[in-house]
Amino acid sequence: MLSHDAHNRKPNAVPAGVRRRRLEALGVADRVLVGDARSFAATLRRVRPDLLVLGYDQRLPDPETEEAARALGVEVVVMPWFPGKDGGPAHCS
């Protein structure tokens, strides 16, 4: 599930439709969806995914979403940052 454009406030953000098509082309997910503009938690409840993968700089957006993920047993994974990626942390571990 990708964040809706309404929640993607980064400068030069790639539109959700483009991100969806890119992920679909990779074939790494059974299904790629764009979340609801009003409520990420509502999307979790509707879709009921087994796994939710967040980027290194992302977190669940609010307590309601955290509770929905916990209640549904959704595994939330935050991908690590990797050297060489522009825009990452200035330090390396």
Backbone as a ProteinNet text record, in pm:
[ID]
protein_1_A
[PRIMARY]
MLSHDAHNRKPNAVPAGVRRRRLEALGVADRVLVGDARSFAATLRRVRPDLLVLGYDQRLPDPETEEAARALGVEVVVMPWFPGKDGGPAHCS
[TERTIARY]
85.4	0	90.5	65.1	142.3	65.4	139.2	71.6	5.7	-109.3	-184.9	-109.9	-126.1	-59.8	-92.9	-210	-249.7	-157.6	-86.7	0.3	148.2	178.9	318	359.1	415	443.7	589.7	665.1	806.3	819.9	921.1	944.5	976.7	929.1	953.1	901.5	794.5	738.5	689.7	713.2	666.1	518.8	431	288.3	260	156.6	122.3	101.4	38.7	15.7	145	242.9	373.8	443.6	440.6	502.5	437.6	304.5	231.8	276.9	281.3	321.4	464.5	552.7	692.9	702.3	629.5	632.8	568.6	459.6	396.4	492.9	567.5	662.5	774.8	810.4	915	869.1	738.4	685.9	719.7	741.3	781.8	664.6	545.2	428.2	313.7	229.9	112.1	14.7	7.8	-86.5	-32.4	-42.2	4.1	-116.6	-145.5	-260.2	-215.6	-292.1	-272.4	-372.8	-325.8	-411.5	-515.9	-613.5	-722.7	-667.3	-714.6	-668.2	-708.3	-815.8	-866.8	-811.2	-783	-745.3	-662.9	-537.8	-452.3	-505.6	-554.2	-608.8	-727.7	-814.5	-930.5	-884.6	-778.3	-725.8	-672.1	-599.7	-550.6	-666.2	-769.6	-885.3	-954.2	-960.5	-1027.1	-942.8	-814.6	-726.9	-674.9	-647.8	-598	-470.7	-364.8	-242.2	-169.8	-87.6	-2.9	119.9	166.6	291.8	276.9	334.6	338.8	484.4	542.5	683	691.5	768.4	788.1	931.1	950.1	1083.5	1161.3	1292.7	1379.6	1340.1	1277.3	1242	1092.4	1022.5	877.8	841.8	722	665.1	514.5	446.7	300.7	251.5	148.4	112.2	45.2	-19.7	-93.8	-125.6	-169.2	-202.6	-313.8	-410.2	-519.4	-463.6	-369.2	-308.4	-223.4	-148.8	-69.4	-159.5	-271.9	-365.6	-427.7	-463.8	-521.6	-421.8	-297.7	-194.5	-178.1	-172	-157.2	-277.1	-398.2	-520.3	-534	-489.7	-501.1	-383.6	-281	-163.5	-77.6	-80.8	-1	144.8	234.2	376.1	423.9	479.8	529	681.5	739.5	884.3	932.3	1038	1100.8	1229.9	1237.7	1356.6	1473.5	1593.5	1709.3	1754.1	1820.8	1884.3	2007.9	2048.2	2169.6	2258.7	2391.1	2484.7	2471.4	2489.8	2481.2	2346.6	2247.5	2113.9	2110.7	2088.1	2079.4	1966.9	1990.1	1885.5	1885.2	1974.7	1979	2051.8	2066.5	2137.3	2278.6	2330	2464	2572.2	2534.5	2633.7	2607.6	2708.7	2696.9	2739.1	2670.8	2703.3	2802.4
-116.1	0	123.1	212.1	335.4	451.1	547	664.6	743.2	797	880.2	1012.4	1073.4	1201	1306.9	1297.1	1393.5	1387.2	1275	1257.9	1264.3	1277.3	1278.9	1423.5	1485.7	1629.6	1662.7	1563.4	1588	1671.7	1757.2	1832.8	1735.2	1764.6	1679.5	1536.9	1520.1	1387.2	1324.6	1196.7	1122	1089.5	1117.1	1089.1	941.1	915.5	780	685.6	733.2	647.2	599.3	687.2	651.9	552.6	579	487.2	350	346.5	219.3	140.2	205.2	135.6	83	160.9	116.7	-7.4	-8	-125.2	-246.2	-224.7	-335.8	-396.8	-312.8	-360.2	-443.7	-415	-491.8	-632.9	-651	-782.5	-827.8	-733.9	-769.2	-780.7	-748.1	-753.2	-824.8	-891.1	-956.7	-854.2	-739.7	-635.1	-502	-398.2	-264.3	-170.9	-106.2	-16.2	120	222	356.1	372.7	418.1	434	542.9	539.6	636.4	774.2	877.2	1013.4	1059.9	1005.7	1051.8	974.7	844.6	764.2	642.6	641.9	526.4	406.4	430	321.6	255.3	334.5	278.5	188.1	227	143.9	12.9	18.6	-104.5	-197.5	-141.5	-224.2	-285.6	-212.4	-262	-369.7	-346.6	-434.5	-552	-527.7	-628.4	-697.4	-619	-680.2	-760.6	-853.9	-928	-844.9	-765.2	-693.7	-551.2	-456.7	-317.6	-273.6	-236.7	-197.4	-46.1	14.5	158.8	190	303.7	348.9	388.3	399.6	430.3	558.8	651.7	781.3	793.1	680.6	682.7	621.6	656.4	595.3	592.9	515.8	514.5	654.8	701.5	843	890.4	800.5	846.2	728	757.1	649.8	557.4	611.3	526.8	419.6	457.1	361.5	260.6	306.2	215.3	110.8	154.7	62.4	-33.7	15.7	-71.1	-179	-141.1	-238.7	-343.2	-299.1	-391.1	-485.9	-430.7	-511.3	-613.5	-577	-667.1	-763.4	-742.5	-828.9	-803.1	-679.4	-642.9	-628.5	-699.4	-684.4	-556.4	-464.8	-337.3	-344.4	-326.6	-333.6	-199.9	-145.7	-23.1	-63.9	-32.3	-66.1	21.3	-34.2	46.3	139.5	246.9	335.9	265.1	292.5	231.4	337.1	327	424.3	435	556.6	578.1	631.3	628.7	679.3	827.5	911.6	1055.2	1085.5	1183.1	1226.9	1151.2	1055.1	979.1	1054.4	991.4	1055.8	1094.4	1197.7	1246.1	1156.6	1069.6	982.1	836.9	756.4	612.5	537.8	429.3	348.6	240.6
0	0	0	-90.4	-102	-40.1	9.7	64.1	-48.7	-18.2	-111.4	-130.1	-245.2	-272.3	-166.8	-105.6	-2.5	119.7	137.5	253.7	218.4	92.5	47.8	23.3	125.1	120.9	89.6	47.6	17.9	-108.2	-111.8	-235.2	-348.1	-466.4	-583.6	-565.7	-489.3	-465.2	-595.6	-609.3	-725.9	-701.9	-798.9	-781.4	-751.8	-675	-632.5	-750.9	-856.7	-972.6	-1036.3	-1041.4	-1097.5	-1003.8	-873.2	-776.7	-783.6	-796.4	-805.1	-927.4	-1042.7	-1165.6	-1156.3	-1095.7	-1080.9	-992.8	-881.5	-794.4	-860.7	-930.4	-1002.2	-1103.6	-1173	-1273.7	-1211.8	-1087.3	-1019.6	-983.5	-964.8	-929.9	-788.7	-696.5	-560.7	-462.8	-507.2	-419.2	-490.4	-411.3	-468.4	-524.7	-456.3	-495	-446.6	-528.1	-490.5	-495.4	-383.6	-373.2	-323.5	-358.6	-304.5	-191.3	-76.2	40.5	24.2	112.4	116.8	155.1	91.9	120.4	260.3	314.2	444.1	563.1	544.9	661.1	621.1	663.8	638.5	716.3	837.4	919.8	851	789.1	718.5	604.5	536.7	428.2	484.6	594.4	656.8	692.5	752.2	791.1	670	561.4	440.9	371.3	357.4	280.3	363.8	491.7	584.7	533.7	508.6	456.9	565	522.5	615.9	652.4	557	571	519.3	591.8	549.7	557.8	443.8	437.9	425	515.3	515.4	473.8	410.3	375.1	499.6	485.2	599.7	671	599.9	657.8	687.6	692.5	714.2	849	894.5	1014	995.4	1077.9	1069.9	1103.4	1032.4	1040.7	1168.2	1243.6	1361	1452.9	1576.5	1672.1	1622.7	1548.9	1496.6	1403.4	1318.7	1226.4	1302.7	1403.2	1485.3	1550.6	1606.1	1671.2	1569.6	1451.5	1349	1307.2	1286.9	1248.3	1358.1	1483	1596	1604.7	1597.4	1609.7	1497.2	1378.2	1262.7	1251.1	1333.5	1326.2	1203.5	1153.1	1036.5	1078.8	1009.7	1037.1	969.9	1047.2	994.4	992.5	874.1	855.9	802	861.4	811.3	741.7	613.8	536.2	581.7	585.4	626	514.2	553.9	458.2	406.5	283.5	231.4	169.3	188.2	133.8	-17.7	-66.6	-209.9	-254.5	-167.4	-200	-168.1	-267.9	-243.6	-146	-63.1	30.3	161.9	178.8	302.5	411.8	525.9	637.6	598.2	660.7	630	689	781	843.6	805.2	813.8	787.3	912	941	1059.5	1023.4
[MASK]
+++++++++++++++++++++++++++++++++++++++++++++++++++++++++++++++++++++++++++++++++++++++++++++

